Amino acid sequence: MDITAILGMSYDSLIEASVDKSPDEVVVTKDDETFYIVSEDNHNQTLASLGYKIVVNTGE
């Protein structure tokens, strides 16, 4: 499985990722240092089982 297609661009700053995301997306991380903007469905269906956690929810 190629998760880079799901993760897309990485951010080193949680603030930058939070600003760039749309209201229906979430920000996830695995190491608390690199952040990714993804759909909540992608997180729930794939990334959660790989250890990624949501740090900014939809609507935030």
mmCIF file of the N, C-alpha and C atoms, coordinates in Angstrom:
data_MODEL
# 
_entry.id   MODEL 
# 
loop_
_atom_site.group_PDB 
_atom_site.id 
_atom_site.type_symbol 
_atom_site.label_atom_id 
_atom_site.label_alt_id 
_atom_site.label_comp_id 
_atom_site.label_asym_id 
_atom_site.label_entity_id 
_atom_site.label_seq_id 
_atom_site.pdbx_PDB_ins_code 
_atom_site.Cartn_x 
_atom_site.Cartn_y 
_atom_site.Cartn_z 
_atom_site.occupancy 
_atom_site.B_iso_or_equiv 
_atom_site.pdbx_formal_charge 
_atom_site.auth_seq_id 
_atom_site.auth_comp_id 
_atom_site.auth_asym_id 
_atom_site.auth_atom_id 
_atom_site.pdbx_PDB_model_num 
ATOM 1   N N  . MET A 1 1  ? 0.836   -1.174 0.000  1.00 0.00 ? 1  MET A N  1 
ATOM 2   C CA . MET A 1 1  ? 0.000   0.000  0.000  1.00 0.00 ? 1  MET A CA 1 
ATOM 3   C C  . MET A 1 1  ? 0.889   1.248  0.000  1.00 0.00 ? 1  MET A C  1 
ATOM 4   N N  . ASP A 1 2  ? 0.597   2.182  -0.880 1.00 0.00 ? 2  ASP A N  1 
ATOM 5   C CA . ASP A 1 2  ? 1.348   3.428  -0.980 1.00 0.00 ? 2  ASP A CA 1 
ATOM 6   C C  . ASP A 1 2  ? 0.583   4.525  -0.251 1.00 0.00 ? 2  ASP A C  1 
ATOM 7   N N  . ILE A 1 3  ? 0.955   4.768  1.003  1.00 0.00 ? 3  ILE A N  1 
ATOM 8   C CA . ILE A 1 3  ? 0.211   5.765  1.771  1.00 0.00 ? 3  ILE A CA 1 
ATOM 9   C C  . ILE A 1 3  ? 0.604   7.189  1.413  1.00 0.00 ? 3  ILE A C  1 
ATOM 10  N N  . THR A 1 4  ? 1.693   7.382  0.672  1.00 0.00 ? 4  THR A N  1 
ATOM 11  C CA . THR A 1 4  ? 2.076   8.737  0.291  1.00 0.00 ? 4  THR A CA 1 
ATOM 12  C C  . THR A 1 4  ? 1.009   9.389  -0.578 1.00 0.00 ? 4  THR A C  1 
ATOM 13  N N  . ALA A 1 5  ? 0.281   8.601  -1.347 1.00 0.00 ? 5  ALA A N  1 
ATOM 14  C CA . ALA A 1 5  ? -0.809  9.144  -2.153 1.00 0.00 ? 5  ALA A CA 1 
ATOM 15  C C  . ALA A 1 5  ? -1.947  9.634  -1.265 1.00 0.00 ? 5  ALA A C  1 
ATOM 16  N N  . ILE A 1 6  ? -2.150  8.985  -0.133 1.00 0.00 ? 6  ILE A N  1 
ATOM 17  C CA . ILE A 1 6  ? -3.194  9.399  0.804  1.00 0.00 ? 6  ILE A CA 1 
ATOM 18  C C  . ILE A 1 6  ? -2.731  10.606 1.618  1.00 0.00 ? 6  ILE A C  1 
ATOM 19  N N  . LEU A 1 7  ? -1.482  10.580 2.066  1.00 0.00 ? 7  LEU A N  1 
ATOM 20  C CA . LEU A 1 7  ? -0.976  11.629 2.942  1.00 0.00 ? 7  LEU A CA 1 
ATOM 21  C C  . LEU A 1 7  ? -0.750  12.952 2.221  1.00 0.00 ? 7  LEU A C  1 
ATOM 22  N N  . GLY A 1 8  ? -0.231  12.915 1.011  1.00 0.00 ? 8  GLY A N  1 
ATOM 23  C CA . GLY A 1 8  ? 0.043   14.149 0.294  1.00 0.00 ? 8  GLY A CA 1 
ATOM 24  C C  . GLY A 1 8  ? 1.199   14.917 0.903  1.00 0.00 ? 8  GLY A C  1 
ATOM 25  N N  . MET A 1 9  ? 1.114   16.246 0.811  1.00 0.00 ? 9  MET A N  1 
ATOM 26  C CA . MET A 1 9  ? 2.185   17.121 1.279  1.00 0.00 ? 9  MET A CA 1 
ATOM 27  C C  . MET A 1 9  ? 2.318   17.073 2.801  1.00 0.00 ? 9  MET A C  1 
ATOM 28  N N  . SER A 1 10 ? 3.551   17.100 3.268  1.00 0.00 ? 10 SER A N  1 
ATOM 29  C CA . SER A 1 10 ? 3.781   17.104 4.715  1.00 0.00 ? 10 SER A CA 1 
ATOM 30  C C  . SER A 1 10 ? 4.031   18.533 5.196  1.00 0.00 ? 10 SER A C  1 
ATOM 31  N N  . TYR A 1 11 ? 3.723   18.751 6.452  1.00 0.00 ? 11 TYR A N  1 
ATOM 32  C CA . TYR A 1 11 ? 3.947   20.039 7.101  1.00 0.00 ? 11 TYR A CA 1 
ATOM 33  C C  . TYR A 1 11 ? 4.794   19.811 8.344  1.00 0.00 ? 11 TYR A C  1 
ATOM 34  N N  . ASP A 1 12 ? 5.746   20.692 8.580  1.00 0.00 ? 12 ASP A N  1 
ATOM 35  C CA . ASP A 1 12 ? 6.550   20.633 9.797  1.00 0.00 ? 12 ASP A CA 1 
ATOM 36  C C  . ASP A 1 12 ? 5.897   21.402 10.936 1.00 0.00 ? 12 ASP A C  1 
ATOM 37  N N  . SER A 1 13 ? 4.883   22.192 10.610 1.00 0.00 ? 13 SER A N  1 
ATOM 38  C CA . SER A 1 13 ? 4.213   23.017 11.599 1.00 0.00 ? 13 SER A CA 1 
ATOM 39  C C  . SER A 1 13 ? 2.730   22.664 11.671 1.00 0.00 ? 13 SER A C  1 
ATOM 40  N N  . LEU A 1 14 ? 2.263   22.393 12.856 1.00 0.00 ? 14 LEU A N  1 
ATOM 41  C CA . LEU A 1 14 ? 0.844   22.113 13.065 1.00 0.00 ? 14 LEU A CA 1 
ATOM 42  C C  . LEU A 1 14 ? 0.005   23.340 12.721 1.00 0.00 ? 14 LEU A C  1 
ATOM 43  N N  . ILE A 1 15 ? 0.514   24.510 13.031 1.00 0.00 ? 15 ILE A N  1 
ATOM 44  C CA . ILE A 1 15 ? -0.222  25.743 12.743 1.00 0.00 ? 15 ILE A CA 1 
ATOM 45  C C  . ILE A 1 15 ? -0.421  25.912 11.245 1.00 0.00 ? 15 ILE A C  1 
ATOM 46  N N  . GLU A 1 16 ? 0.622   25.693 10.456 1.00 0.00 ? 16 GLU A N  1 
ATOM 47  C CA . GLU A 1 16 ? 0.504   25.813 9.000  1.00 0.00 ? 16 GLU A CA 1 
ATOM 48  C C  . GLU A 1 16 ? -0.491  24.806 8.436  1.00 0.00 ? 16 GLU A C  1 
ATOM 49  N N  . ALA A 1 17 ? -0.425  23.584 8.903  1.00 0.00 ? 17 ALA A N  1 
ATOM 50  C CA . ALA A 1 17 ? -1.357  22.558 8.436  1.00 0.00 ? 17 ALA A CA 1 
ATOM 51  C C  . ALA A 1 17 ? -2.788  22.932 8.816  1.00 0.00 ? 17 ALA A C  1 
ATOM 52  N N  . SER A 1 18 ? -2.981  23.446 10.013 1.00 0.00 ? 18 SER A N  1 
ATOM 53  C CA . SER A 1 18 ? -4.312  23.838 10.469 1.00 0.00 ? 18 SER A CA 1 
ATOM 54  C C  . SER A 1 18 ? -4.892  24.960 9.620  1.00 0.00 ? 18 SER A C  1 
ATOM 55  N N  . VAL A 1 19 ? -4.047  25.899 9.226  1.00 0.00 ? 19 VAL A N  1 
ATOM 56  C CA . VAL A 1 19 ? -4.490  27.028 8.407  1.00 0.00 ? 19 VAL A CA 1 
ATOM 57  C C  . VAL A 1 19 ? -4.836  26.573 6.992  1.00 0.00 ? 19 VAL A C  1 
ATOM 58  N N  . ASP A 1 20 ? -4.058  25.642 6.442  1.00 0.00 ? 20 ASP A N  1 
ATOM 59  C CA . ASP A 1 20 ? -4.245  25.199 5.055  1.00 0.00 ? 20 ASP A CA 1 
ATOM 60  C C  . ASP A 1 20 ? -5.411  24.235 4.861  1.00 0.00 ? 20 ASP A C  1 
ATOM 61  N N  . LYS A 1 21 ? -5.830  23.548 5.898  1.00 0.00 ? 21 LYS A N  1 
ATOM 62  C CA . LYS A 1 21 ? -6.880  22.539 5.728  1.00 0.00 ? 21 LYS A CA 1 
ATOM 63  C C  . LYS A 1 21 ? -8.237  23.189 5.505  1.00 0.00 ? 21 LYS A C  1 
ATOM 64  N N  . SER A 1 22 ? -9.098  22.486 4.806  1.00 0.00 ? 22 SER A N  1 
ATOM 65  C CA . SER A 1 22 ? -10.474 22.953 4.635  1.00 0.00 ? 22 SER A CA 1 
ATOM 66  C C  . SER A 1 22 ? -11.305 22.426 5.809  1.00 0.00 ? 22 SER A C  1 
ATOM 67  N N  . PRO A 1 23 ? -12.488 23.002 6.042  1.00 0.00 ? 23 PRO A N  1 
ATOM 68  C CA . PRO A 1 23 ? -13.296 22.604 7.206  1.00 0.00 ? 23 PRO A CA 1 
ATOM 69  C C  . PRO A 1 23 ? -13.691 21.131 7.248  1.00 0.00 ? 23 PRO A C  1 
ATOM 70  N N  . ASP A 1 24 ? -13.717 20.461 6.096  1.00 0.00 ? 24 ASP A N  1 
ATOM 71  C CA . ASP A 1 24 ? -14.119 19.052 6.087  1.00 0.00 ? 24 ASP A CA 1 
ATOM 72  C C  . ASP A 1 24 ? -12.930 18.092 6.120  1.00 0.00 ? 24 ASP A C  1 
ATOM 73  N N  . GLU A 1 25 ? -11.728 18.598 6.359  1.00 0.00 ? 25 GLU A N  1 
ATOM 74  C CA . GLU A 1 25 ? -10.530 17.761 6.451  1.00 0.00 ? 25 GLU A CA 1 
ATOM 75  C C  . GLU A 1 25 ? -10.024 17.738 7.887  1.00 0.00 ? 25 GLU A C  1 
ATOM 76  N N  . VAL A 1 26 ? -9.112  16.800 8.155  1.00 0.00 ? 26 VAL A N  1 
ATOM 77  C CA . VAL A 1 26 ? -8.471  16.687 9.462  1.00 0.00 ? 26 VAL A CA 1 
ATOM 78  C C  . VAL A 1 26 ? -6.962  16.758 9.283  1.00 0.00 ? 26 VAL A C  1 
ATOM 79  N N  . VAL A 1 27 ? -6.265  17.084 10.354 1.00 0.00 ? 27 VAL A N  1 
ATOM 80  C CA . VAL A 1 27 ? -4.804  17.052 10.362 1.00 0.00 ? 27 VAL A CA 1 
ATOM 81  C C  . VAL A 1 27 ? -4.395  15.856 11.203 1.00 0.00 ? 27 VAL A C  1 
ATOM 82  N N  . VAL A 1 28 ? -3.503  15.030 10.641 1.00 0.00 ? 28 VAL A N  1 
ATOM 83  C CA . VAL A 1 28 ? -3.047  13.828 11.343 1.00 0.00 ? 28 VAL A CA 1 
ATOM 84  C C  . VAL A 1 28 ? -1.534  13.851 11.497 1.00 0.00 ? 28 VAL A C  1 
ATOM 85  N N  . THR A 1 29 ? -1.050  13.065 12.446 1.00 0.00 ? 29 THR A N  1 
ATOM 86  C CA . THR A 1 29 ? 0.379   12.894 12.659 1.00 0.00 ? 29 THR A CA 1 
ATOM 87  C C  . THR A 1 29 ? 0.627   11.504 13.227 1.00 0.00 ? 29 THR A C  1 
ATOM 88  N N  . LYS A 1 30 ? 1.831   11.039 13.036 1.00 0.00 ? 30 LYS A N  1 
ATOM 89  C CA . LYS A 1 30 ? 2.229   9.762  13.632 1.00 0.00 ? 30 LYS A CA 1 
ATOM 90  C C  . LYS A 1 30 ? 3.323   9.993  14.674 1.00 0.00 ? 30 LYS A C  1 
ATOM 91  N N  . ASP A 1 31 ? 4.099   11.059 14.479 1.00 0.00 ? 31 ASP A N  1 
ATOM 92  C CA . ASP A 1 31 ? 5.262   11.301 15.332 1.00 0.00 ? 31 ASP A CA 1 
ATOM 93  C C  . ASP A 1 31 ? 5.236   12.646 16.056 1.00 0.00 ? 31 ASP A C  1 
ATOM 94  N N  . ASP A 1 32 ? 4.150   13.390 15.956 1.00 0.00 ? 32 ASP A N  1 
ATOM 95  C CA . ASP A 1 32 ? 4.008   14.713 16.563 1.00 0.00 ? 32 ASP A CA 1 
ATOM 96  C C  . ASP A 1 32 ? 5.021   15.732 16.039 1.00 0.00 ? 32 ASP A C  1 
ATOM 97  N N  . GLU A 1 33 ? 5.651   15.432 14.900 1.00 0.00 ? 33 GLU A N  1 
ATOM 98  C CA . GLU A 1 33 ? 6.605   16.351 14.282 1.00 0.00 ? 33 GLU A CA 1 
ATOM 99  C C  . GLU A 1 33 ? 6.249   16.666 12.842 1.00 0.00 ? 33 GLU A C  1 
ATOM 100 N N  . THR A 1 34 ? 5.609   15.743 12.166 1.00 0.00 ? 34 THR A N  1 
ATOM 101 C CA . THR A 1 34 ? 5.209   15.910 10.773 1.00 0.00 ? 34 THR A CA 1 
ATOM 102 C C  . THR A 1 34 ? 3.703   15.741 10.702 1.00 0.00 ? 34 THR A C  1 
ATOM 103 N N  . PHE A 1 35 ? 3.053   16.658 9.969  1.00 0.00 ? 35 PHE A N  1 
ATOM 104 C CA . PHE A 1 35 ? 1.598   16.699 9.943  1.00 0.00 ? 35 PHE A CA 1 
ATOM 105 C C  . PHE A 1 35 ? 1.102   16.604 8.503  1.00 0.00 ? 35 PHE A C  1 
ATOM 106 N N  . TYR A 1 36 ? -0.080  16.027 8.334  1.00 0.00 ? 36 TYR A N  1 
ATOM 107 C CA . TYR A 1 36 ? -0.678  15.825 7.022  1.00 0.00 ? 36 TYR A CA 1 
ATOM 108 C C  . TYR A 1 36 ? -2.149  16.197 7.065  1.00 0.00 ? 36 TYR A C  1 
ATOM 109 N N  . ILE A 1 37 ? -2.646  16.762 5.965  1.00 0.00 ? 37 ILE A N  1 
ATOM 110 C CA . ILE A 1 37 ? -4.056  17.085 5.833  1.00 0.00 ? 37 ILE A CA 1 
ATOM 111 C C  . ILE A 1 37 ? -4.698  15.975 5.008  1.00 0.00 ? 37 ILE A C  1 
ATOM 112 N N  . VAL A 1 38 ? -5.705  15.333 5.568  1.00 0.00 ? 38 VAL A N  1 
ATOM 113 C CA . VAL A 1 38 ? -6.373  14.223 4.882  1.00 0.00 ? 38 VAL A CA 1 
ATOM 114 C C  . VAL A 1 38 ? -7.879  14.302 5.137  1.00 0.00 ? 38 VAL A C  1 
ATOM 115 N N  . SER A 1 39 ? -8.629  13.531 4.385  1.00 0.00 ? 39 SER A N  1 
ATOM 116 C CA . SER A 1 39 ? -10.059 13.434 4.667  1.00 0.00 ? 39 SER A CA 1 
ATOM 117 C C  . SER A 1 39 ? -10.253 12.544 5.894  1.00 0.00 ? 39 SER A C  1 
ATOM 118 N N  . GLU A 1 40 ? -11.333 12.778 6.596  1.00 0.00 ? 40 GLU A N  1 
ATOM 119 C CA . GLU A 1 40 ? -11.619 11.963 7.776  1.00 0.00 ? 40 GLU A CA 1 
ATOM 120 C C  . GLU A 1 40 ? -11.834 10.501 7.378  1.00 0.00 ? 40 GLU A C  1 
ATOM 121 N N  . ASP A 1 41 ? -12.423 10.267 6.213  1.00 0.00 ? 41 ASP A N  1 
ATOM 122 C CA . ASP A 1 41 ? -12.619 8.898  5.723  1.00 0.00 ? 41 ASP A CA 1 
ATOM 123 C C  . ASP A 1 41 ? -11.289 8.186  5.526  1.00 0.00 ? 41 ASP A C  1 
ATOM 124 N N  . ASN A 1 42 ? -10.311 8.867  4.907  1.00 0.00 ? 42 ASN A N  1 
ATOM 125 C CA . ASN A 1 42 ? -8.995  8.243  4.714  1.00 0.00 ? 42 ASN A CA 1 
ATOM 126 C C  . ASN A 1 42 ? -8.351  7.915  6.046  1.00 0.00 ? 42 ASN A C  1 
ATOM 127 N N  . HIS A 1 43 ? -8.513  8.781  7.022  1.00 0.00 ? 43 HIS A N  1 
ATOM 128 C CA . HIS A 1 43 ? -7.957  8.485  8.346  1.00 0.00 ? 43 HIS A CA 1 
ATOM 129 C C  . HIS A 1 43 ? -8.632  7.249  8.929  1.00 0.00 ? 43 HIS A C  1 
ATOM 130 N N  . ASN A 1 44 ? -9.959  7.244  8.918  1.00 0.00 ? 44 ASN A N  1 
ATOM 131 C CA . ASN A 1 44 ? -10.695 6.150  9.551  1.00 0.00 ? 44 ASN A CA 1 
ATOM 132 C C  . ASN A 1 44 ? -10.502 4.821  8.833  1.00 0.00 ? 44 ASN A C  1 
ATOM 133 N N  . GLN A 1 45 ? -10.410 4.835  7.512  1.00 0.00 ? 45 GLN A N  1 
ATOM 134 C CA . GLN A 1 45 ? -10.327 3.598  6.740  1.00 0.00 ? 45 GLN A CA 1 
ATOM 135 C C  . GLN A 1 45 ? -8.910  3.045  6.628  1.00 0.00 ? 45 GLN A C  1 
ATOM 136 N N  . THR A 1 46 ? -7.893  3.901  6.685  1.00 0.00 ? 46 THR A N  1 
ATOM 137 C CA . THR A 1 46 ? -6.529  3.435  6.433  1.00 0.00 ? 46 THR A CA 1 
ATOM 138 C C  . THR A 1 46 ? -5.526  3.882  7.483  1.00 0.00 ? 46 THR A C  1 
ATOM 139 N N  . LEU A 1 47 ? -5.460  5.172  7.717  1.00 0.00 ? 47 LEU A N  1 
ATOM 140 C CA . LEU A 1 47 ? -4.367  5.723  8.510  1.00 0.00 ? 47 LEU A CA 1 
ATOM 141 C C  . LEU A 1 47 ? -4.455  5.409  9.993  1.00 0.00 ? 47 LEU A C  1 
ATOM 142 N N  . ALA A 1 48 ? -5.640  5.310  10.549 1.00 0.00 ? 48 ALA A N  1 
ATOM 143 C CA . ALA A 1 48 ? -5.780  5.014  11.981 1.00 0.00 ? 48 ALA A CA 1 
ATOM 144 C C  . ALA A 1 48 ? -5.133  3.675  12.328 1.00 0.00 ? 48 ALA A C  1 
ATOM 145 N N  . SER A 1 49 ? -5.313  2.701  11.456 1.00 0.00 ? 49 SER A N  1 
ATOM 146 C CA . SER A 1 49 ? -4.734  1.377  11.714 1.00 0.00 ? 49 SER A CA 1 
ATOM 147 C C  . SER A 1 49 ? -3.216  1.377  11.574 1.00 0.00 ? 49 SER A C  1 
ATOM 148 N N  . LEU A 1 50 ? -2.665  2.425  10.968 1.00 0.00 ? 50 LEU A N  1 
ATOM 149 C CA . LEU A 1 50 ? -1.210  2.539  10.806 1.00 0.00 ? 50 LEU A CA 1 
ATOM 150 C C  . LEU A 1 50 ? -0.582  3.426  11.879 1.00 0.00 ? 50 LEU A C  1 
ATOM 151 N N  . GLY A 1 51 ? -1.383  3.855  12.851 1.00 0.00 ? 51 GLY A N  1 
ATOM 152 C CA . GLY A 1 51 ? -0.860  4.631  13.965 1.00 0.00 ? 51 GLY A CA 1 
ATOM 153 C C  . GLY A 1 51 ? -0.974  6.136  13.829 1.00 0.00 ? 51 GLY A C  1 
ATOM 154 N N  . TYR A 1 52 ? -1.649  6.627  12.810 1.00 0.00 ? 52 TYR A N  1 
ATOM 155 C CA . TYR A 1 52 ? -1.835  8.062  12.665 1.00 0.00 ? 52 TYR A CA 1 
ATOM 156 C C  . TYR A 1 52 ? -2.993  8.513  13.536 1.00 0.00 ? 52 TYR A C  1 
ATOM 157 N N  . LYS A 1 53 ? -2.821  9.640  14.210 1.00 0.00 ? 53 LYS A N  1 
ATOM 158 C CA . LYS A 1 53 ? -3.874  10.172 15.082 1.00 0.00 ? 53 LYS A CA 1 
ATOM 159 C C  . LYS A 1 53 ? -4.292  11.555 14.599 1.00 0.00 ? 53 LYS A C  1 
ATOM 160 N N  . ILE A 1 54 ? -5.545  11.882 14.831 1.00 0.00 ? 54 ILE A N  1 
ATOM 161 C CA . ILE A 1 54 ? -6.072  13.188 14.456 1.00 0.00 ? 54 ILE A CA 1 
ATOM 162 C C  . ILE A 1 54 ? -5.665  14.195 15.527 1.00 0.00 ? 54 ILE A C  1 
ATOM 163 N N  . VAL A 1 55 ? -5.057  15.315 15.088 1.00 0.00 ? 55 VAL A N  1 
ATOM 164 C CA . VAL A 1 55 ? -4.676  16.370 16.015 1.00 0.00 ? 55 VAL A CA 1 
ATOM 165 C C  . VAL A 1 55 ? -5.512  17.635 15.793 1.00 0.00 ? 55 VAL A C  1 
ATOM 166 N N  . VAL A 1 56 ? -6.153  17.764 14.627 1.00 0.00 ? 56 VAL A N  1 
ATOM 167 C CA . VAL A 1 56 ? -7.103  18.843 14.377 1.00 0.00 ? 56 VAL A CA 1 
ATOM 168 C C  . VAL A 1 56 ? -8.297  18.215 13.666 1.00 0.00 ? 56 VAL A C  1 
ATOM 169 N N  . ASN A 1 57 ? -9.471  18.318 14.277 1.00 0.00 ? 57 ASN A N  1 
ATOM 170 C CA . ASN A 1 57 ? -10.685 17.704 13.730 1.00 0.00 ? 57 ASN A CA 1 
ATOM 171 C C  . ASN A 1 57 ? -11.318 18.562 12.651 1.00 0.00 ? 57 ASN A C  1 
ATOM 172 N N  . THR A 1 58 ? -12.312 17.992 11.984 1.00 0.00 ? 58 THR A N  1 
ATOM 173 C CA . THR A 1 58 ? -13.100 18.751 11.009 1.00 0.00 ? 58 THR A CA 1 
ATOM 174 C C  . THR A 1 58 ? -13.763 19.918 11.728 1.00 0.00 ? 58 THR A C  1 
ATOM 175 N N  . GLY A 1 59 ? -13.909 21.003 11.013 1.00 0.00 ? 59 GLY A N  1 
ATOM 176 C CA . GLY A 1 59 ? -14.566 22.173 11.566 1.00 0.00 ? 59 GLY A CA 1 
ATOM 177 C C  . GLY A 1 59 ? -13.694 23.049 12.444 1.00 0.00 ? 59 GLY A C  1 
ATOM 178 N N  . GLU A 1 60 ? -12.522 22.593 12.803 1.00 0.00 ? 60 GLU A N  1 
ATOM 179 C CA . GLU A 1 60 ? -11.625 23.400 13.653 1.00 0.00 ? 60 GLU A CA 1 
ATOM 180 C C  . GLU A 1 60 ? -10.732 24.248 12.796 1.00 0.00 ? 60 GLU A C  1 
# 
